[in-house]
Amino acid sequence: MKSHTTHVAIVPGGPLAKTLRDISQKLFYGSCFCQFALVFTVSYEVVSRGIFGVPTMWSFDVSSYLMLLIIFLGVAYVFQINRYVRIDFLYDFLPIKGRRVIDFIEPLLSLVWIGILTWQSGKFAFRSLREGTGSGTELELPVGYIQIFIFIGAVLLLLQVLLFIWTNISALMKSDGNSNTSGKEIS
């Protein structure tokens, strides 16, 4: 029995794909830094509250914002390297051409959700920045600066999905379904 499924990964080429890869990877590194900062923030709060009995005023806000940054700075890169959560029970039984069809349909359906996320996060971010909206907590941190990173992550994910769909359409048109000439297998 296989422990995991091998997916057909079609690596898009061209300057747009390279630029998108570079930006997504750099933001992913920022996401990793935010994970370390989150561990420090939560640990500091646990020690401050648990040992000294003095909770911090800022820990909840900072932890929440760091979690959002972790998610939205890394989402496009995770999609790019094909490491997102998926259900493979049907995928395992299909030939390569069938997998490419699934790899086309799956992100196509996701575009609706990602499009709404991009539109709404941009709308909220720019409104919050324009109006100077605060967090509504004791710190009253400006939320527009965090919301803009949600918007950036959503835009990059949208572009990554569109590029992935385009690449899969090209591969479907060029392949005979029996060979994997336009991509590489990753597991």
C-alpha positions in Angstrom: 0.0 0.0 0.0 1.3 3.5 -0.9 1.9 5.9 1.9 1.2 8.9 -0.3 0.1 9.7 -3.8 2.3 10.9 -6.6 0.9 13.9 -8.4 1.7 15.2 -11.8 3.4 18.5 -11.4 3.7 20.6 -14.5 6.3 23.3 -13.9 5.3 26.5 -15.8 8.0 28.4 -17.6 8.5 32.0 -18.7 9.3 35.3 -17.0 5.8 35.6 -15.4 6.0 32.2 -13.8 9.6 32.8 -12.6 8.6 36.2 -11.1 5.6 34.7 -9.4 7.7 31.8 -8.0 10.3 34.2 -6.7 7.8 36.5 -5.0 5.9 33.5 -3.5 9.0 31.9 -2.2 10.2 35.2 -0.5 6.8 35.7 1.1 6.9 32.0 2.3 10.2 32.8 4.0 8.4 35.7 5.7 5.7 33.3 6.7 8.4 31.0 8.3 9.8 34.0 10.2 6.2 34.8 11.5 6.0 31.2 12.8 9.1 31.7 14.9 7.7 35.1 16.1 4.4 33.4 17.0 6.1 30.7 19.0 8.0 33.5 20.9 4.9 35.6 21.4 2.8 32.7 22.8 5.7 31.4 24.9 6.2 34.8 26.4 2.5 35.1 27.2 2.5 31.7 28.9 5.6 32.5 31.0 4.3 36.0 31.8 0.8 34.8 32.8 1.6 31.4 34.3 4.8 32.2 36.3 4.5 35.9 37.1 0.8 36.2 37.0 1.0 39.3 34.8 -0.7 38.7 31.4 0.4 40.9 28.5 -1.9 43.3 26.8 -0.6 42.8 23.4 -0.2 39.0 23.0 -3.6 38.1 21.7 -3.6 40.8 19.0 0.0 40.1 17.9 -0.6 36.3 17.9 -3.8 36.7 15.8 -2.0 38.9 13.2 1.0 36.6 13.1 -1.3 33.7 12.3 -3.0 35.6 9.5 0.5 36.4 8.1 1.6 32.8 8.3 -1.4 31.7 6.3 -1.5 34.4 3.7 2.2 34.9 3.1 2.6 31.1 2.5 -0.5 30.1 0.6 0.7 30.8 -2.9 4.0 29.0 -2.4 2.2 25.9 -0.9 0.0 25.8 -3.9 3.0 26.3 -6.2 4.9 23.3 -4.8 1.7 21.2 -4.9 1.6 20.5 -1.1 -1.9 21.6 -0.3 -4.5 19.3 1.3 -6.3 17.2 -1.3 -8.5 14.1 -1.4 -6.7 11.4 -3.5 -9.1 8.4 -3.5 -10.1 9.0 -7.2 -6.8 10.6 -8.3 -4.9 7.4 -7.5 -6.8 5.3 -10.0 -6.5 7.6 -13.0 -3.9 7.6 -15.7 -1.8 10.7 -16.2 -4.2 12.3 -18.6 -7.1 11.8 -16.2 -5.0 13.3 -13.4 -4.4 16.3 -15.6 -8.1 16.7 -16.1 -8.6 16.7 -12.3 -5.7 19.1 -12.0 -7.6 21.4 -14.3 -11.1 21.1 -12.8 -10.0 21.3 -9.2 -8.3 24.7 -9.3 -11.0 26.0 -11.8 -13.6 25.4 -9.1 -11.4 27.0 -6.5 -11.3 30.2 -8.6 -14.7 31.2 -7.4 -13.7 31.1 -3.8 -10.3 32.7 -4.4 -11.8 35.4 -6.5 -14.3 36.3 -3.8 -11.5 36.2 -1.2 -9.3 38.5 -3.3 -12.1 41.0 -4.0 -13.3 41.2 -0.5 -9.9 41.3 1.2 -8.8 44.1 -1.1 -12.1 46.0 -0.5 -11.7 45.6 3.3 -7.9 46.4 3.3 -8.2 49.6 1.3 -11.2 50.8 3.2 -9.4 50.1 6.5 -6.3 51.9 5.4 -8.3 54.9 4.1 -10.4 55.2 7.2 -7.6 54.2 9.7 -9.7 51.4 11.2 -8.3 50.1 14.5 -8.5 46.6 15.9 -11.1 47.4 18.5 -9.0 46.0 21.3 -7.0 47.8 24.0 -4.1 48.2 21.7 -6.2 49.6 18.8 -3.7 48.4 16.2 -4.4 49.6 12.6 -5.9 46.5 10.9 -5.4 47.8 7.3 -1.7 46.9 7.4 -2.5 43.3 8.2 -5.4 43.1 5.8 -3.2 44.3 2.9 -1.1 41.2 3.4 -4.2 39.0 3.2 -5.0 40.8 -0.1 -1.5 40.3 -1.4 -1.6 36.6 -0.5 -5.0 36.2 -2.2 -3.8 37.9 -5.4 -0.7 35.7 -5.6 -2.8 32.6 -5.0 -5.2 33.7 -7.7 -2.3 34.3 -10.2 -0.7 31.0 -9.2 -4.0 29.1 -9.8 -4.6 30.8 -13.1 -1.0 30.0 -14.2 -1.5 26.4 -13.1 -4.8 26.1 -15.1 -3.1 27.5 -18.2 -0.2 25.2 -17.9 -2.5 22.2 -17.5 -4.6 23.2 -20.5 -1.4 23.4 -22.5 -0.2 20.0 -21.2 -3.6 18.4 -22.0 -3.5 19.7 -25.6 0.1 18.6 -26.1 0.1 15.1 -24.5 -1.3 11.8 -25.7 -2.2 10.8 -22.2 0.3 8.0 -22.0 3.4 9.8 -21.2 4.4 12.6 -18.9 6.4 14.8 -21.2 5.5 18.2 -20.0 6.0 17.9 -16.3 7.6 15.9 -13.5 6.2 13.6 -10.9 6.4 14.8 -7.3 5.4 13.0 -4.2 
